[in-house]
Amino acid sequence: MSAFQNPSDPVEHELVEPEPLHKRLPKWSTVCEASVFLLFTVFFLLYGVTPLLGGDGLGLVGADEPRYAQVAHEMLGRFDAAHTIKERLSACVTPFLYGQPWLEKPALYYWRAMFIFQEFGVHDWSARLPSVSFAFIMGALIYLHMRRFRAGGHLDAALITMACAGIIGFSRGASTDMQMAAPLCIGLLGWYAWYETKSKFWLFDIYFFTGVATLAKGPVAPFLALVILAAFAFLRKEWSILKKSLWWPGVGLYFAIVLPWFIAVQHQNPTFFHEFFLEQNLQRFATNKYQHTQPFWYYLPVVILATMPWTVLSVRAFIDGVQTSVAEWRLRHSKNPSLKISRPGDGFPEFLVLWAIIPIIFFSLSKSKLPGYVLPSIPPVTILTGDYLFRKRGPGLNRWELAGHAALTGALAFIGLLLPWFVAHGAEMPPTRPLVVALLAAIGAALLIVIVVNGFGVARLRLVTSSVLVVLLLFFYGIGPFAVIPAWARTKHVIHALDKTYSARPLAEKLTSYAPETETVAVFQVRRDMEYGLAFYRNHEVVNYEESGVPSEQHLLVARITGSHGTDLHTPAALEEYLEGRHYEPLFSWPEQGLEIYLVGEAESPRLDAVPGKAPATTPNLGPELPLSKP
């Protein structure tokens, strides 16, 4: 309004032209970066997992995957059978395994898996989607966080995180490890964003995502978060940040996420507190009750393997982070006032170093050790690596760093290409031809990295290393299918061999041709992964001779004949004692896992002496009787 204009006169609004469309769209460089991240991340997380991208090549492996998937399947059955909202909510409270409450872990994975089952059906690949989706969200938020607060190394950090062995492996697992590690990572990044900006908005992250992580694995998630933040405050002598972090709306949000399920499950299962908190947490940490004992240094090689093929650079980046943290600490304690100026982001390396080492130290003190426990330590290490590589773009990597990384990537290619041979033949030396092919491929991968980095700079290191991993995954899982494009069948022999060797799925499919799912299947001396795997794929609990005795009805028996390195388990002689007086005959062998499958006839009278002090198992025989020939 003009100085001479009458205030009562109507105001003429000046027309403002809208901003041109090309200025509102993202920059081309941003689109390219995001596209590279999405393409590699989707490939690393999903290829060989889903039927439309590489096929669901590997069935559930280990004891935990089929067991957790079966719990989700049974919870879904109870949920679908409920008729009212109250009954459906009640069906989501207590996890069940084979009809009995399973209180080993909180319910987050089971909830996510059961609702994915509703959408995609009950499959092994759909059981893995909860971990895949959380890994993807974690990678995307690492990219966005670093782009906002540590611009430059954001694509390196995100891509290295998604392209390391630990994240690729655990993102493909139907387990609770990624369910805790990913939310905890997002929450800690959110807290550091609050530390730099002092915006309360970011505090929602630490409270919300720590609550989610608590529903995945229990109190270990908030404990680790609290110790990491307290150690950071202690080293920086900023105790006030803990008090300022105690934000009552966030505390209310955390308990609103966590308490409803813990209260409801305790109400339905009065033994929950004792089983979950005392046995599954305190006793698991303090005793060897669950027989997962390992030496104190166990997690050092685990982390080294989990960060492959970036291990050489990750170790160097971690050392650089420690050196930077020590230098910052000395500046803060210097008597020269001019050196005490705090710089934006000067605490980030220190925060990442503490975040990386505290879970390793904590779980190293535990009597029970499993590789997935230290998965929360991997993201801070890979973020440090990405930031380090960005800062090395100008001066470049020294010859030993580049040579070490290239050699390790080549070694990974060498071992990966020979892995099928070692799986099939043990420690026996491979023939000359595959040995030479693997060696030439390894040398080629190493030379490719050196040539690309020397010719195009450190910025291309992430792409050339990731490309080597792409080739290895294509070797393991074969080529295709890609959406409607069919698979190249001749390239699938490796994953088929691995599937037969490590999963129960191929055997379960073959057993179906001998007996419907309702028929009884029993096991003897098999590993837990085979027992739980058969139960998941048949959706029916299998009978374990050593625990429940011999079923009185006709059934199929899966018995382990040979152990590791071809060890004779003397199974036939043991079966003679269990099946004395029963007709049984071998049907076929499964040499990939040292198994023999028998058809056991119906008992003439109930046997009470199969296992001392136990009655025979009484799994109902709902299917038609199989033809039985005399042994």
ZIBELJO-V206428 format. One record per residue. SS is DSSP state (a for helix, b for strand, c for the rest). PHI is phi in radians with two decimals (none if undefined). NEAR is the number of other C-alpha atoms within 8 Angstrom. Layout:
ss->(SS	SS)
phi->(PHI	PHI)
near->(NEAR	NEAR)
This chain:
ss->(c	c	c	c	c	c	c	c	c	c	c	c	c	c	c	c	c	c	c	c	a	a	a	a	c	c	c	a	a	a	a	a	a	a	a	a	a	a	a	a	a	a	a	a	a	a	c	c	c	b	c	c	b	b	c	c	c	c	c	c	b	a	a	a	a	a	a	a	a	a	a	a	a	a	a	a	a	a	a	a	a	c	c	c	a	a	a	a	a	a	a	c	c	c	c	b	b	c	c	b	b	c	c	c	c	c	c	a	a	a	a	a	a	a	a	a	a	a	a	a	c	c	c	a	a	a	a	c	a	a	a	a	a	a	a	a	a	a	a	a	a	a	a	a	a	a	a	a	a	c	c	c	c	a	a	a	a	a	a	a	a	a	c	c	a	a	a	a	a	a	a	c	c	c	c	c	a	a	a	a	a	a	a	a	a	a	a	a	a	a	a	a	a	a	a	a	a	c	c	a	a	a	a	a	a	a	a	a	a	a	a	a	a	a	a	a	a	c	c	a	a	a	a	a	a	a	a	a	a	a	a	a	a	a	a	a	c	c	c	a	a	a	a	a	a	c	c	a	a	a	a	a	a	a	a	a	a	a	a	a	a	a	a	a	a	a	a	a	c	c	c	a	a	a	a	a	a	a	a	a	a	a	a	a	a	a	c	c	c	c	c	c	c	c	c	c	c	a	a	a	a	a	a	a	a	a	c	c	c	c	a	a	a	a	a	a	a	a	a	a	a	a	a	a	a	a	a	a	a	a	a	a	c	c	c	c	a	a	a	c	c	c	c	c	c	c	c	a	a	a	a	a	a	a	a	a	a	a	a	a	a	a	a	a	c	c	c	c	c	c	a	a	a	a	a	a	a	a	a	a	a	a	a	a	a	a	a	a	a	a	a	a	a	a	a	c	c	c	a	a	a	a	a	a	a	a	a	a	a	a	a	a	a	a	a	a	a	a	a	a	a	a	a	a	a	c	c	c	c	c	c	a	a	a	a	a	a	a	a	a	a	a	a	a	a	a	a	a	a	a	a	a	a	a	a	a	c	a	a	a	a	a	a	a	a	a	a	a	a	a	a	a	a	a	a	a	a	c	c	c	c	b	c	c	b	c	c	c	a	a	a	c	a	a	a	a	a	a	a	a	a	a	b	c	a	a	a	a	a	a	a	a	c	c	c	c	c	c	c	c	b	b	b	b	c	c	c	a	a	a	a	a	a	a	a	a	a	a	c	c	c	c	b	b	a	a	a	a	c	c	c	c	c	c	b	b	b	b	b	b	c	b	c	a	a	a	c	b	c	c	a	a	a	a	a	a	a	a	c	c	c	c	c	b	b	b	b	b	b	b	a	a	a	c	b	b	b	b	b	b	c	c	c	c	c	c	c	c	c	c	b	c	c	b	c	c	c	c	c	c	c	c	c	c	c	c	c	c	c	c	c)
phi->(none	-1.18	-1.15	-1.74	-1.40	-1.22	-1.06	-1.38	-1.21	-1.11	-1.54	-1.58	-1.47	-1.37	-1.28	-1.90	-1.27	-1.10	-1.14	-0.96	-1.05	-1.15	-1.47	-1.50	-1.33	-1.07	-1.14	-1.05	-1.12	-1.16	-1.09	-1.11	-1.05	-1.09	-1.15	-1.07	-1.06	-1.13	-1.09	-1.17	-1.13	-1.06	-1.13	-1.13	-1.52	-1.96	-1.17	1.48	-1.82	-1.82	-1.07	-1.51	-2.32	1.55	1.40	-1.47	-1.28	-2.08	-1.21	-1.10	-2.17	1.31	-1.49	-1.29	-0.99	-1.14	-1.19	-1.15	-1.12	-1.18	-1.04	-1.08	-1.10	-1.20	-1.12	-1.13	-1.06	-1.18	-1.13	-1.20	-1.38	-1.30	-1.93	-2.03	-1.08	-1.08	-1.17	-1.19	-1.09	-1.13	-1.18	-1.57	-1.55	-1.70	-1.21	-2.20	-2.27	0.96	1.46	-2.02	-0.97	-2.11	-1.90	-1.26	-2.32	-1.08	-1.70	-1.00	-1.06	-1.10	-1.08	-1.14	-1.19	-1.16	-1.37	-1.19	-1.01	-1.05	-1.44	-1.98	1.59	-1.52	-2.40	-1.18	-1.21	-1.25	-1.17	-1.63	-1.12	-0.99	-1.25	-1.03	-1.16	-1.17	-1.10	-1.12	-1.07	-1.06	-1.08	-1.11	-1.32	-1.09	-1.03	-1.21	-1.11	-1.15	-1.14	-1.43	-1.98	-2.52	-0.98	2.05	-1.71	-1.16	-1.21	-1.02	-1.08	-1.18	-1.23	-1.12	-1.05	-1.29	-1.90	-1.91	-1.05	-1.11	-1.26	-1.05	-1.19	-1.32	-1.25	-1.73	-1.88	-1.44	-2.55	-1.63	-1.12	-1.21	-1.13	-1.65	-1.12	-1.17	-1.07	-1.10	-1.06	-1.10	-1.11	-1.19	-1.11	-1.10	-1.10	-1.17	-1.08	-1.13	-1.04	-1.40	-1.74	1.07	-1.54	-1.07	-0.93	-1.28	-1.19	-1.01	-1.06	-1.12	-1.34	-1.16	-1.32	-1.18	-1.08	-1.08	-1.13	-1.13	-1.23	-1.54	-2.41	1.76	-1.21	-1.12	-1.16	-1.14	-1.10	-1.09	-1.05	-1.13	-1.15	-1.10	-1.17	-1.14	-1.13	-1.10	-1.13	-1.14	-1.18	-1.64	0.94	-2.14	-1.12	-1.13	-1.19	-1.21	-1.13	-1.22	-1.25	-1.33	-1.88	-1.09	-1.04	-1.20	-1.06	-1.09	-1.13	-1.04	-1.24	-1.17	-1.37	-1.57	-1.12	-0.94	-1.24	-1.09	-1.20	-1.16	-1.23	-1.17	-1.14	-1.38	-2.33	-1.02	-1.56	-1.02	-0.98	-1.18	-1.19	-1.42	-1.32	-1.42	-1.45	-1.36	-1.96	-1.20	-1.18	-1.08	-1.35	-1.63	-2.30	-1.77	-1.02	-1.73	0.98	-2.09	-1.28	-2.58	-1.13	-1.04	-1.48	-0.93	-1.37	-1.13	-1.14	-1.09	-1.17	-1.06	-1.22	-1.18	-1.62	-1.05	-1.57	-1.64	-1.01	-1.05	-1.22	-1.16	-1.09	-1.14	-1.16	-1.14	-1.07	-1.09	-1.12	-1.13	-1.10	-1.11	-1.13	-1.13	-1.09	-1.12	-1.10	-1.16	-1.11	-1.19	-1.80	-1.26	-1.43	-1.48	-1.04	-1.20	-1.59	-1.66	-1.33	-1.37	-1.79	-0.99	1.45	-1.24	-1.62	-1.13	-1.03	-1.09	-1.07	-1.18	-1.08	-1.10	-1.06	-1.28	-1.51	-1.13	-1.06	-1.13	-1.11	-1.06	-1.34	-1.18	-1.36	-1.30	-1.34	-1.92	-2.25	-2.32	-0.99	-1.18	-1.08	-1.70	-1.00	-1.06	-1.43	-1.29	-0.98	-1.11	-1.18	-1.22	-1.15	-1.03	-1.14	-1.09	-1.15	-1.13	-1.10	-1.11	-1.24	-1.60	-1.14	-1.27	-1.25	1.47	-1.32	-1.30	-1.08	-1.29	-1.12	-1.15	-1.11	-1.13	-1.16	-1.10	-1.15	-1.18	-1.12	-1.09	-1.11	-1.09	-1.11	-1.07	-1.16	-1.09	-1.23	-1.64	-0.98	-0.99	-1.13	-1.17	-1.11	-1.44	-2.14	1.23	-1.47	-1.10	-1.14	-1.16	-1.11	-1.08	-1.06	-1.10	-1.14	-1.18	-1.07	-1.14	-1.15	-1.14	-1.13	-1.13	-1.10	-1.10	-1.11	-1.14	-1.13	-1.06	-1.10	-1.09	-1.15	-1.12	-1.19	-1.16	-1.54	-2.14	1.70	-1.12	-1.05	-1.59	-1.09	-1.08	-1.30	-1.22	-1.19	-1.09	-1.13	-1.10	-1.13	-1.04	-1.09	-1.12	-1.13	-1.13	-1.15	-1.20	-1.69	1.42	-1.74	1.45	-1.32	-2.13	0.98	-1.55	-1.43	-1.22	-1.32	-1.55	-1.03	-1.16	-1.61	-1.69	-1.17	-1.18	-1.20	-1.14	-1.15	-1.13	-1.10	-1.16	-1.48	-2.05	-1.99	-1.56	-1.07	-1.05	-1.17	-1.07	-1.14	-1.24	-1.10	-1.08	-1.28	-1.70	-2.67	-1.10	-1.08	-1.37	-1.27	-1.32	-2.13	-2.10	-2.30	-2.53	1.09	-1.46	-1.25	-1.09	-1.11	-1.23	-1.06	-1.23	-1.15	-1.07	-1.12	-1.20	-1.21	-1.68	0.90	-2.77	-1.10	-1.58	-1.65	-1.78	-0.92	-1.27	-1.90	-2.04	1.52	-1.66	-1.07	-1.34	-1.49	-1.11	-2.79	-1.61	-2.12	-1.86	-2.11	-1.55	-1.70	-2.19	-1.72	-1.13	1.03	1.32	-1.10	-1.36	-1.59	0.96	-1.15	-0.98	-1.15	-1.17	-1.17	-1.00	-1.26	-1.19	-1.91	-1.01	1.53	-1.73	-1.38	-2.63	-2.58	-1.25	-1.74	-2.83	-1.87	-2.24	-1.12	-1.03	-2.18	1.14	-1.96	-2.22	-1.93	-2.05	-1.87	-1.87	-1.32	-1.22	-1.29	-1.23	-2.61	-0.98	-1.86	-1.83	-1.89	-1.12	-2.27	-0.93	1.42	-2.22	-1.42	-1.10	-1.14	-2.19	-1.13	-1.13	-1.73	-1.69	-1.71	-1.21	-1.19	-1.43	-1.13	-2.16	-1.89	-1.29	-1.24)
near->(4	4	4	4	7	5	5	4	6	5	5	4	4	4	4	4	4	4	6	6	6	5	7	7	6	7	6	6	6	8	9	8	9	8	8	8	11	8	8	10	13	10	9	11	14	11	13	12	15	12	9	9	13	17	13	11	11	11	11	12	12	11	11	10	12	16	12	11	14	12	14	14	11	12	14	12	8	10	12	8	6	10	7	6	7	6	10	13	9	8	11	10	10	13	13	11	11	8	6	6	8	10	10	7	10	11	11	10	13	13	10	9	15	12	9	13	14	9	6	8	8	9	8	10	10	13	13	15	12	13	16	12	8	13	14	11	9	12	13	9	9	13	12	9	11	13	12	7	8	11	8	9	15	16	12	13	17	16	13	14	13	13	12	13	11	12	14	12	8	12	13	13	9	15	13	10	11	13	16	15	11	14	14	15	11	14	14	11	11	13	12	9	11	13	8	8	6	7	7	7	6	11	14	10	13	15	13	13	12	16	13	13	16	15	11	14	14	10	7	8	13	10	8	10	11	8	9	12	9	10	9	11	13	9	8	7	6	8	9	7	9	10	7	7	7	8	8	6	6	12	10	8	10	12	9	8	10	12	8	8	8	8	8	9	11	11	7	7	8	7	7	11	9	8	11	12	10	10	10	11	9	9	11	14	11	9	9	12	6	6	6	9	8	8	5	7	7	10	11	7	8	9	10	9	10	11	14	12	12	11	12	11	10	13	8	9	12	12	8	9	13	11	8	10	11	8	8	10	10	8	9	8	7	9	4	6	7	5	8	10	6	5	5	5	8	8	8	8	12	12	10	13	13	11	11	14	9	12	12	11	8	8	10	12	8	11	13	14	12	6	8	7	9	12	13	13	13	15	11	11	14	14	13	15	15	15	14	11	12	12	8	10	11	5	5	8	9	6	6	6	11	10	9	9	13	13	9	11	16	14	9	11	14	12	9	8	10	12	8	10	9	11	9	7	7	8	5	6	4	9	6	6	6	9	10	8	8	13	9	8	11	14	9	9	13	12	9	9	12	11	8	12	12	8	6	8	11	13	10	10	11	10	7	11	11	10	8	11	9	10	8	11	10	9	11	9	15	16	12	11	14	10	7	6	7	8	10	10	8	5	10	12	9	12	12	10	9	12	14	13	9	9	16	16	13	9	10	11	8	8	8	9	7	7	11	8	9	9	11	13	10	13	13	11	8	10	6	8	13	12	11	12	16	13	13	13	9	9	8	9	8	12	14	11	11	8	6	12	14	14	12	12	10	14	13	12	12	13	13	14	12	10	10	5	5	6	7	8	8	7	11	7	7	8	9	8	8	9	11	7	4	10	10	11	10	9	8	7	9	10	7	8	9	11	13	14	13	13	13	12	11	10	10	5	5	7	10	10	8	13	15	6	6	10	11	14	10	7	7	7	9	6	8	4	5	7	4	6	5	6	5)
